[in-house]
Amino acid sequence: MHQQVRTSPTRTGGPGADAERGGITEILRILRDADVNLQTAGGRDLDRNGEFVIAVHHDDDDPDGPGEAAAELLRSKGFKDAHAVKVRNCDVR
């Protein structure tokens, strides 16, 4: 099991992908400045009221800590709906 961190990229309303404040660029800048090691990033409907999704690299000893810390960081920067979600994954042939 791993975690995804999910948040809306529209902190201030308006287009989420390109908004100067609250857009994906700001989210990525916040994570970069905090040295968060992203494993994946994606999302859906980002130009409207969609959701930006990231997975944070973690050690097997602490699989939840880095994702929860990243969600807390984003909440502290104004992305109030940032939250960590446990996601099951499996390999499919």
DRENGU-105446 format. One record per residue (C-alpha): residue in three letters; x negated, y, z. Coordinates in pm, whole numbers, plus 50000, padded with zeros to 5 digits. Layout:
REM residues N
AlaXYZ/...
REM end
This chain:
REM residues 93
Met500005000050000/His498815035449936/Gln500155070449979/Gln501205097049737/Val501465133649832/Arg504405150849668/Thr505345187549652/Ser507255211849439/Pro504955233949230/Thr507445262749255/Arg506685278949590/Thr507805312949463/Gly510355301949205/Gly509805304448834/Pro507815281248610/Gly505965256648828/Ala503185246348595/Asp502005281448506/Ala503155302748799/Glu500295324148926/Arg501285317649287/Gly502615283949380/Gly501795266649054/Ile499735235748990/Thr496595256548948/Glu496975270249300/Ile497655235649443/Leu494535221649276/Arg492455251449392/Ile493575246249753/Leu492675209349736/Arg489345216349566/Asp488345242749818/Ala489035217750099/Asp486945190949923/Val489935167649888/Asn488905138449667/Leu491785132649426/Gln492275098049286/Thr495205106249057/Ala497465135448975/Gly500695137248780/Gly504275147748806/Arg507595152448638/Asp509585182248514/Leu506815205748630/Asp508045236048438/Arg511325235448622/Asn511985222348973/Gly510065189748938/Glu507535173649163/Phe503735173549153/Val502245140849278/Ile498695133149387/Ala496935103449538/Val493945110249761/His490945087249774/His490805068550105/Asp488825041850284/Asp490395008650372/Asp489835017250739/Asp492125047750714/Pro494495044450418/Asp497035070150542/Gly494895097350700/Pro493605115250389/Gly497055117250226/Glu498675129950544/Ala495875155550587/Ala496325167650227/Ala500095171450278/Glu499495191050601/Leu496965213250422/Leu499485221450149/Arg502215228450407/Ser499845252150589/Lys499335270850259/Gly503055275950201/Phe504115244450018/Lys506695236050284/Asp508055205150111/Ala504655187650080/His504905152850223/Ala503165119250210/Val505055088950080/Lys503935052950122/Val504075035549787/Arg503764998549723/Asn501784988549422/Cys501034955849250/Asp499414943348935/Val501724931448660/Arg500474909048383/
REM end
